[in-house]
């Protein structure tokens, strides 16, 4: 084991019980997107206890803090999320959620505590690196595009961020560490479609324009887009999530509203899907004498891992694996992106980014009432985050 990792592990062990205690407190008191007031207060108070004074509040409940080595160099940002999900927890944990229909079922409590713990380590080892570490604790990753609002409020400025790193715990074996190049998650968009027909008595359907029939044909046709117009080598899905219309059994419906979501790991495929939806809606309505309104709503951009930064991480992770003696680690490259949405994508559009996954025990799927993590993951995640940060800033200090 090299000297730097020995120092990191020594400081980690000093704080790990406190990190776990903070994680449990956050887990027990979950808050939804842009409502993370108590979580934010806890993080700010913990940072202040270290003597960190460069702390800013932004995007309503977000926190950005800077650890300054006092020496010139680059600025590396580390990001975590704060929000929970609207789920009733179904576990036997002694620190299970105390709030009805709110649960940390995706690991954001772990991510926030991990970033805080990494701050404890890095603040104590400031003499080991040059430059600055920017800590980004963002709200509303799940549905509120909190990362976008953090950026708009200046999270990547003053000091200007040169690169950003993030991690996500996943339901895999402890010791798994995975990374990939290029697109890692899906580009997402939402759509709303309104079909305007004409009502009539069901005994005289020829006098009306059946919006339900038109809408049904549109749903069927939209569900052919992936199989007939998108490359089989691209991952993509289209979901029609709502279909609302009609007033009574004996009335031809004069209106229908549909809504859905597009996910694609290729920007080209996402745009092709949107174009095909427009053509399908317009052509079906024209053929049946109906009219329509279509609205597309921007979702999240894909997380894109920068080639150079990710190559650096891969090399560093192999070094970490060879020097880390507490557990056998499995560091591997993921070749294909997933269809999940992740608003770390907003950051990765603007600065070189590396986003990785760390196994935290395979108990239940994410976004499931029985979701849980093995807190032994902190031994790896805290060490790796701090070790990467120090080495990266040392490597880049003269550039």
Protein Blocks (a to p, Z undefined) as FASTA:
>chain_A
ZZklmmmmmmmmmmmmmmmmmmmmmmmmgcdehilmmmmmmmmmmmmmnopabdcdeehi
accddddehiacddddddddfbdcddddddfbfkbcfbehiacfeopmmmmmmmmmmmmm
mmmmmmmpgcjddddddehkllnommmmmmmnopmgoiadfbdcddddddddehiacdde
hjfbdcddddddddddddddfklmmlpccfklmmmmmmmmmmmmmmmmgcfkbccddddf
bdcedjbfkbccfbdcdddddddfbfklmmmmmmmmmmmmmmmmmmnopacddddddddd
dddddfklmmmmmmmmmmmmmmmmkbccdddddfbdcfbdcfklmmmmmmccddddddeb
jfbcehiakbccdfklmmmmmmmmmmmmmmmmmmmmmZZ
